[in-house]
């Protein structure tokens, strides 16, 4: 709703009824008229969305019940208050109208004071509901932002323990977003993955420092301990209570699985590996390859791409390798923007 007069859509096939209602409401409301159900739906979906609808039932073509049913089935219009105004006075007719989602039912002939009072009441209730929904949305956004920030910081903690920098998880997160969007993810789902990706190595918090930070070559037994970090990450993030934490758990638990089934901890193969984990795996490996580490020099981008081509269908999902190649210019822009200093 706006600071202007609220808009009331009057739907009735009788000109006299329309004239009476327009005359009654015009001093306080902006009125829009529709002479049948089809015209009413066209007004709502292709014109100005009304703040309230006065809806007759018995009309040629689409009746009022069907108009109400369609309005309540559409997310764009389901919250518009609908008041039936009808000559049908049977209690069953009123019950049916309310079951369809109408907020009120007024029988003809109308009483002008009652019509005006009911409209005021339901517009005020709708305004209060809208205000509450807005407040809930703001609080939800704030909670989501806090949750994402917590996940990012926990991801940083795992990276710092492994002698990495926080820029690794930032770059990796952006790479996953780009790949996900290229694969057809919605903006919201791609953002969820990018927010969850920094948690991929959270399980390293459970690996002893003398193994995780060992400067020399790991023994076979020590490497087996390192390989336990995805399972540890899965336990840390067990019983997720949001989509964000669910995705974070899948990434942490499965990002070392390989397309051909030779990965760990479960040896999953192909599409049995969650897609978000397959995306995160390639993003993580790319950044590790082209970045300097205490134990290696940075690979060239060309060498990394050659490895991906070689490992397509082995380590990596071929579809994700191809998507990564298509978004490579954007990937390189992120790599440059978030380069180590």
C-alpha positions, 0 to 999 in steps of 0.5 A: 500500500502507498500513501495515496488513496487505497485502490478498490477493484469492484467486480460486478456484471450489473451496471447499477451495482457498480454505480452504487459502489463507485459512488459510495467509495469514490470519496475515500478510495481509488476505484477500478471496475471490472464487468466480469471475471475475465476482465477482473483477472486481466485488471489485476495481473496486467494493471494496477494491483488493487489493495482490496477486491469487492467481488460478485459471484454470479457473473457470465463466464468465470464466476466469482468463486473461480476468480477468487481461487485463481487470485489465491493460487498466485503468489503475487495476489494471494494476500489481496483481501477479497470481499464477496458481495452477492445476492446469494444469501445461503449459508453454504455460499458464504462458507464456500467463499470463505473457504476459498480465502475471502476475508468477508461475505456481504449479501445484497442489497448492501448497507452502505455503512456496513460495506464501508466499515468492512472495507476499512477493517480489512484494509487496516488488517491487510496493512498490519499484516504487510507491516508484520511480513516486512518486519519478519523479512528484515529479521530473516535477512538479518539472521541469514546475514549473521549465519553467513558471516559465522560460516565465513569466519569458521571457514577462515578458522579452518584455513588459517589452521592449515597455513592458508589465507582467508583469500583462498576461501573468498576466491573459491566461493566466487568460483563456485558462484560463477560455475553454479550460475553457468549450470543454471542455478538461480541467483539465490541457490548460487548465493547459498552455495557461495556462502557455504563453500568456505566451510569445505575444510571445516573438518580440519579443525579436528586434525592434530596440528603436528599432522596438519602443519607438518612441513615434510612428507606425510606418512601413509598413516598421517595421510589417512588421518588427513583424509578423515577431515571430510567426515569430521566436517560432516559431523560438525555440521550434522543435523542442519537446520537451514538450507545454507547449513545443509549445503555447507554440510554436503560441501564439507562431507563430499568435496573429496569424492571423485567422479569415477568413485576413487575419492573419499570418504565414501567412494561415491561415484557420478551423480551420487555425489551432491552437485554442490560438492562437485562444483566446490571440489573443482573450485577448490582444486583450481585455486590450490593449483594456481596459488603459491603454497609453502610446499609448491609454486603456483601452476599456470592457468593453462597447466591447471586447465590441462589437468582438468581436461585430463581428469574430466570424467575421472576426478571431475564431473565433465559437465562442471569442467566444461562450465568452468571453461565457459566462465574462465574470463570471469574466474580470472577476474576474481583471481586478479581482484582477490590476489594475495598481496 
